[in-house]
Amino acid sequence: MPTRVAERDLVIDLRDPPRPAPAETHPRRNTDFVLLVALNALNLLDALLTYLVTSAGLAVEGNPLVGWMTLPGKVVFVAALSFVLWKLRPRALWIPVVGYSAVVAYTIAGALWLSP
């Protein structure tokens, strides 16, 4: 009889419903997702402001990469890279968020200063 109990412990009953995995509610993951959304929102805002300023003739695009891949291509490129960064090193998203904040502030300040 004891051997039978030991054998039964090794058998997995497939009729039992699987146990749910514990919910992942780590606050850091929520912050990382907010950083991803903020980075892409700043990227879109930068693209919009760049389009408005360049189409008004107040400035020219200074990034040769954007001239090669166009503005929508830049938005898609940054979105793809930010997603990869979010998957691999989500805490590192702080760096481009701060950088894009500075770029957007610079573009707004330049547009206000240069506008007639």
Buried (B, 14 or more C-beta within 10 A) or exposed (E): EEEEEEEEEEEEEEEEEEEEEEEEEEEEEEBBEEBBEBBBEBBEBBBBBBEEBBEEEBBEBEEEEBEEBEBEEBBEBBBEEBEEBBEEEBEEBBEBBEEBBEBBEEBEEBBEEEEE
